[in-house]
Amino acid sequence: MATGLIKSISDSFTRPADTTAYAANDLIANSTTAGSVVPLTFNVGRGGVRIVAVRLWKSDETDVANSAITLHLFGSSPTVANGDNGALSHSLSDKLGTIAVPIMVAATDEAYTNVNAGDAVLPHGIFHYTSGGLIYGLLMATAAYSPASAEVFQCKLVYERT
């Protein structure tokens, strides 16, 4: 049962300085080298949490066509087989779930998208008990998407204590 104490935490990364288009199911990450990919890391503290919303931003507002992205969440740091722009292939260790976020909307200074508990893709949230306090995330393109060079992605998890 949730306590109603809503909190949020963000993490971000800068993708490589290239404009190579992503194909569906490609990893969006900070490095083209698998061993150098650093997943998003969210310190939600120890104990039970329920993720109730996700907000995703990117620094370039001009390239939003096909910018639908899926956030993969893990209870431990995942190992990836490919770097940025390679097919997403990860360890299944402690996989919590996935959240598909809608195509981004262009604002005057950034592009963004939101998904909330109650939306079809996150109807009840994602429940997790963390002993180490951390939740990890990887972003995956869900369509052919052309990025801007060195654009910054920021992801915010909104959660409540359970």
C-alpha positions as CSV (number, residue, x, y, z in Angstrom):
1,M,0.0,0.0,0.0
2,A,1.4,3.4,-1.0
3,T,2.0,6.1,1.6
4,G,1.4,8.9,-0.8
5,L,4.8,10.5,-0.4
6,I,5.7,11.4,-4.0
7,K,9.3,12.1,-4.9
8,S,11.2,12.4,-8.2
9,I,14.7,11.9,-9.3
10,S,16.5,12.5,-12.6
11,D,19.6,11.4,-14.4
12,S,21.0,12.4,-17.8
13,F,23.6,11.6,-20.4
14,T,25.1,13.1,-23.5
15,R,24.9,10.8,-26.6
16,P,27.8,10.6,-29.0
17,A,28.6,13.5,-31.4
18,D,27.1,12.0,-34.5
19,T,23.8,12.1,-36.4
20,T,23.6,8.4,-37.4
21,A,20.0,7.4,-37.5
22,Y,18.7,4.8,-35.0
23,A,16.8,1.8,-36.2
24,A,13.9,0.4,-34.2
25,N,15.3,-1.4,-31.1
26,D,18.6,0.4,-31.1
27,L,20.2,1.5,-27.8
28,I,20.4,5.2,-27.1
29,A,23.4,5.7,-24.8
30,N,26.4,7.7,-23.8
31,S,29.0,5.7,-25.7
32,T,29.3,3.6,-28.9
33,T,31.5,1.1,-27.0
34,A,29.5,-1.5,-25.0
35,G,31.9,-1.6,-22.1
36,S,31.7,2.2,-21.7
37,V,27.9,2.5,-21.6
38,V,26.7,3.9,-18.3
39,P,23.0,3.3,-17.6
40,L,20.8,5.9,-16.2
41,T,21.0,5.6,-12.4
42,F,18.2,6.7,-10.0
43,N,18.8,6.7,-6.2
44,V,15.3,6.1,-4.9
45,G,16.6,5.0,-1.4
46,R,16.1,1.7,0.3
47,G,12.7,0.1,0.6
48,G,9.6,-0.3,-1.5
49,V,8.8,2.2,-4.3
50,R,6.1,2.4,-7.0
51,I,7.1,4.3,-10.1
52,V,4.1,6.4,-11.1
53,A,5.4,8.6,-13.9
54,V,8.3,9.1,-16.3
55,R,9.3,12.3,-18.0
56,L,11.9,12.2,-20.8
57,W,13.6,15.3,-22.2
58,K,16.1,15.9,-24.9
59,S,18.1,19.0,-25.6
60,D,17.3,19.3,-29.3
61,E,13.7,20.2,-30.0
62,T,14.0,20.1,-33.8
63,D,14.3,16.4,-34.4
64,V,11.2,14.8,-32.9
65,A,9.9,12.7,-35.8
66,N,9.7,9.1,-34.7
67,S,11.2,10.0,-31.3
68,A,9.2,7.3,-29.5
69,I,11.4,5.7,-26.9
70,T,11.2,2.8,-24.5
71,L,12.7,3.0,-21.0
72,H,14.0,-0.4,-19.7
73,L,14.3,-0.5,-15.9
74,F,16.5,-2.8,-13.8
75,G,17.1,-3.4,-10.1
76,S,20.8,-3.9,-10.8
77,S,23.2,-2.4,-13.3
78,P,22.6,-4.1,-16.7
79,T,25.4,-5.3,-19.0
80,V,24.9,-4.4,-22.6
81,A,26.3,-6.2,-25.7
82,N,26.4,-3.2,-27.9
83,G,27.0,0.6,-27.6
84,D,24.9,3.5,-28.8
85,N,23.1,2.9,-32.1
86,G,23.6,-0.9,-31.8
87,A,20.7,-3.3,-31.3
88,L,19.7,-3.3,-27.6
89,S,20.9,-6.5,-26.0
90,H,21.2,-6.6,-22.3
91,S,21.5,-9.0,-19.4
92,L,18.2,-10.0,-17.9
93,S,19.4,-9.6,-14.3
94,D,16.8,-8.0,-12.1
95,K,14.7,-6.6,-15.0
96,L,11.8,-4.6,-13.5
97,G,9.9,-3.8,-16.7
98,T,9.7,-1.4,-19.6
99,I,7.8,1.9,-20.1
100,A,7.1,3.0,-23.6
101,V,6.9,6.8,-23.8
102,P,5.0,8.5,-26.6
103,I,6.7,10.4,-29.5
104,M,8.3,13.6,-28.1
105,V,6.7,17.0,-28.5
106,A,8.8,20.0,-29.7
107,A,8.9,23.0,-27.3
108,T,10.8,26.2,-28.0
109,D,13.9,25.0,-26.1
110,E,13.7,21.2,-25.8
111,A,11.6,18.2,-26.7
112,Y,9.7,16.2,-24.0
113,T,7.2,13.4,-23.4
114,N,5.4,12.1,-20.3
115,V,3.7,8.9,-19.2
116,N,1.8,8.6,-15.9
117,A,0.3,5.8,-13.8
118,G,-3.2,5.3,-15.2
119,D,-1.9,5.6,-18.8
120,A,-2.3,2.4,-20.8
121,V,1.5,1.8,-20.8
122,L,1.8,2.3,-17.0
123,P,-1.7,1.5,-15.6
124,H,-0.6,0.6,-12.0
125,G,3.0,1.8,-11.9
126,I,6.0,-0.5,-11.4
127,F,6.5,-1.8,-7.8
128,H,10.0,-2.7,-6.6
129,Y,11.8,-3.2,-3.3
130,T,15.4,-2.0,-3.4
131,S,17.9,-3.0,-0.8
132,G,20.7,-0.9,-2.4
133,G,18.5,2.1,-3.2
134,L,19.3,2.2,-7.0
135,I,17.2,1.7,-10.1
136,Y,18.9,1.6,-13.5
137,G,17.6,2.5,-16.9
138,L,18.4,2.1,-20.6
139,L,16.8,3.9,-23.5
140,M,15.8,2.2,-26.7
141,A,14.5,3.8,-29.9
142,T,11.3,2.2,-31.0
143,A,11.3,3.6,-34.6
144,A,13.8,4.9,-37.1
145,Y,14.9,8.2,-35.3
146,S,17.5,10.7,-36.5
147,P,19.2,12.3,-33.5
148,A,21.1,15.6,-33.2
149,S,24.8,15.4,-32.6
150,A,25.7,15.2,-28.8
151,E,22.2,15.8,-27.7
152,V,21.5,15.4,-24.0
153,F,18.8,13.1,-22.7
154,Q,17.3,13.5,-19.3
155,C,14.9,11.1,-17.6
156,K,12.9,11.7,-14.5
157,L,11.3,9.0,-12.4
158,V,8.4,10.0,-10.2
159,Y,7.8,7.5,-7.5
160,E,6.1,7.0,-4.2
161,R,7.0,5.0,-1.1
162,T,5.2,1.7,-0.6
